[in-house]
Amino acid sequence: MRAAWNGEVRRVSRDEEGWQVEVDHGGGMATVYGHLGEVQVREGEAVKLGQPVGTVGAGGRAHFEVKVNGRSDSPLEWLSRTR
């Protein structure tokens, strides 16, 4: 999976479904990449648009979420915008 916009890695964590990466994009916006098999970034690292943040896990599915001020929002609406 690749970063949707420029930002800074806020959190890297692991749960029963794999690794999860949260990227802070400023202005109250963050993206979450979940069900990762491997992580390719570290907390505090700056990431650029399109930079790999991790690989899809063994289950073959991935999770992508957009958060605005801590609340989930429609990823499709945000992906059509330029940040």
Backbone bond lengths (Angstrom), bond angles and torsions (degrees), N, CA, C in turn:
res aa  C-N    CA-C-N  psi(-1)  N-CA   C-N-CA  omega(-1)  CA-C   N-CA-C  phi
1 M - - - 1.449 - - 1.524 108.29 -
2 R 1.318 115.04 149.15 1.466 120.80 -176.51 1.528 110.74 -120.98
3 A 1.331 115.51 150.30 1.462 121.13 179.61 1.526 110.24 -60.79
4 A 1.329 115.52 132.66 1.464 121.04 -179.45 1.528 112.09 -74.92
5 W 1.326 117.09 -28.22 1.462 123.26 178.90 1.525 108.66 -151.13
6 N 1.317 116.62 170.25 1.466 121.69 173.20 1.521 109.15 -63.44
7 G 1.320 116.91 148.21 1.462 120.10 177.70 1.510 112.04 178.18
8 E 1.331 115.00 -164.05 1.461 122.22 179.27 1.524 108.89 -130.99
9 V 1.329 115.83 134.76 1.459 120.63 179.76 1.527 108.78 -67.43
10 R 1.315 115.89 115.94 1.463 122.83 -178.75 1.530 111.55 -87.39
11 R 1.349 115.40 -39.01 1.466 118.48 -174.04 1.519 110.13 -153.05
12 V 1.343 114.79 140.22 1.459 122.84 170.08 1.518 105.80 -126.11
13 S 1.335 117.03 125.33 1.464 120.00 -177.90 1.529 109.17 -144.88
14 R 1.322 114.62 169.03 1.461 120.13 179.68 1.518 109.06 -133.50
15 D 1.341 115.64 140.00 1.459 120.94 173.88 1.529 107.96 -136.23
16 E 1.322 117.48 -168.77 1.465 120.93 -176.13 1.525 113.52 -65.17
17 E 1.325 117.84 -15.15 1.464 120.94 -178.89 1.519 112.95 -102.05
18 G 1.317 117.80 2.10 1.460 121.68 177.78 1.515 112.12 122.40
19 W 1.308 114.33 -166.88 1.464 121.36 179.91 1.522 110.42 -79.81
20 Q 1.334 114.59 154.34 1.457 121.78 177.74 1.523 108.25 -136.77
21 V 1.328 115.97 137.28 1.461 122.63 178.45 1.518 108.32 -124.02
22 E 1.329 116.59 131.68 1.465 121.42 174.61 1.523 108.42 -115.38
23 V 1.339 116.08 127.68 1.457 122.63 -179.02 1.522 109.07 -114.26
24 D 1.331 115.94 127.80 1.466 123.19 178.01 1.526 107.97 -90.31
25 H 1.338 115.99 125.84 1.463 120.94 -178.54 1.533 112.15 -107.58
26 G 1.322 117.01 5.86 1.456 121.04 -179.67 1.516 112.14 82.45
27 G 1.308 116.26 163.07 1.458 121.37 178.10 1.518 113.89 63.89
28 G 1.344 117.19 24.07 1.453 121.09 179.44 1.515 114.36 84.58
29 M 1.337 117.23 5.45 1.459 120.41 -177.17 1.520 111.23 -105.17
30 A 1.352 115.46 138.94 1.456 122.02 176.54 1.523 108.89 -143.53
31 T 1.329 115.90 156.54 1.458 120.94 172.43 1.520 108.35 -121.95
32 V 1.333 115.52 148.79 1.457 122.12 -179.67 1.528 107.94 -123.47
33 Y 1.321 115.60 131.04 1.458 123.60 179.38 1.519 106.40 -117.44
34 G 1.332 118.08 116.98 1.452 120.62 -174.12 1.510 113.78 -125.61
35 H 1.332 115.74 173.68 1.461 125.00 -177.78 1.526 110.22 62.00
36 L 1.336 115.97 35.58 1.460 120.65 -178.31 1.524 111.02 -83.54
37 G 1.331 115.85 144.11 1.454 121.12 175.73 1.520 111.38 -84.27
38 E 1.319 116.32 -40.83 1.459 123.23 177.63 1.521 108.81 -135.57
39 V 1.315 115.61 151.11 1.460 121.91 177.31 1.526 108.01 -109.03
40 Q 1.321 116.46 136.92 1.463 121.13 -177.71 1.522 113.05 -115.31
41 V 1.340 117.02 14.62 1.465 122.47 178.46 1.527 108.97 -136.88
42 R 1.341 116.16 168.64 1.464 121.65 177.94 1.522 109.56 -125.66
43 E 1.324 116.04 155.39 1.470 120.70 176.01 1.518 109.41 -56.08
44 G 1.332 115.45 136.96 1.458 121.81 179.83 1.515 114.37 87.00
45 E 1.313 117.93 -9.36 1.462 121.98 -178.81 1.525 110.84 -76.86
46 A 1.333 116.37 138.03 1.464 120.89 172.97 1.522 108.11 -78.28
47 V 1.331 116.59 136.99 1.465 121.36 176.98 1.519 109.09 -122.42
48 K 1.306 114.79 150.68 1.462 122.33 179.09 1.527 110.02 -108.28
49 L 1.300 115.74 154.72 1.460 122.46 174.21 1.522 109.71 -47.00
50 G 1.331 116.97 126.68 1.448 121.73 177.06 1.517 115.75 86.60
51 Q 1.326 117.38 -7.16 1.466 120.66 180.00 1.529 110.05 -70.66
52 P 1.331 118.32 135.22 1.470 119.87 177.00 1.532 111.14 -62.29
53 V 1.335 116.07 133.54 1.473 120.85 175.15 1.520 110.60 -109.22
54 G 1.331 117.88 -21.89 1.459 121.52 178.96 1.513 111.21 178.88
55 T 1.334 114.26 172.43 1.462 120.37 179.61 1.526 109.95 -105.61
56 V 1.312 116.47 152.10 1.460 121.37 177.20 1.520 108.31 -65.18
57 G 1.334 116.36 137.82 1.456 121.84 -177.35 1.518 113.86 -68.81
58 A 1.321 115.17 174.92 1.468 122.27 -176.80 1.524 112.80 -60.24
59 G 1.328 117.70 -25.65 1.461 120.78 179.31 1.515 113.31 -71.25
60 G 1.352 117.08 -10.45 1.452 121.40 176.68 1.512 114.81 77.39
61 R 1.315 116.93 8.89 1.464 118.72 177.49 1.525 108.67 -122.52
62 A 1.306 115.26 158.84 1.457 121.25 -179.10 1.522 109.22 -134.98
63 H 1.317 115.41 163.25 1.459 121.71 179.56 1.523 107.70 -125.81
64 F 1.319 116.46 130.63 1.465 122.33 175.81 1.520 107.76 -130.74
65 E 1.316 115.61 129.96 1.465 120.50 -177.05 1.526 109.45 -138.83
66 V 1.315 116.45 142.07 1.460 122.78 172.99 1.519 107.28 -108.69
67 K 1.342 115.68 130.97 1.466 120.97 176.42 1.524 108.91 -119.17
68 V 1.326 114.99 133.88 1.458 121.11 175.65 1.519 106.61 -121.30
69 N 1.317 116.22 118.63 1.467 122.60 -176.04 1.530 111.29 52.26
70 G 1.349 115.67 41.41 1.461 121.74 176.16 1.517 116.12 82.20
71 R 1.320 117.49 -2.65 1.477 121.01 -178.74 1.518 110.09 -111.58
72 S 1.328 116.29 140.68 1.463 121.14 178.41 1.527 110.83 -64.09
73 D 1.331 115.21 140.85 1.457 121.65 178.46 1.523 107.93 -134.67
74 S 1.316 117.34 167.57 1.459 122.87 -177.38 1.531 111.39 -67.37
75 P 1.340 118.17 116.37 1.465 119.48 177.90 1.525 112.36 -63.02
76 L 1.315 118.11 -35.83 1.465 120.56 -177.56 1.523 111.64 -61.41
77 E 1.319 116.82 -39.97 1.463 120.36 178.84 1.531 110.77 -63.34
78 W 1.318 117.15 -43.13 1.464 120.95 -176.99 1.510 112.23 -74.30
79 L 1.318 118.43 -35.17 1.467 120.00 -177.88 1.517 112.12 -67.94
80 S 1.314 117.99 -21.31 1.459 119.82 177.68 1.532 112.46 -81.43
81 R 1.348 116.48 -7.15 1.468 121.12 179.96 1.523 110.40 -97.73
82 T 1.305 115.82 154.52 1.456 121.42 173.47 1.521 107.47 -94.25
83 R 1.309 116.82 128.71 1.470 121.60 178.17 1.482 109.61 -108.28
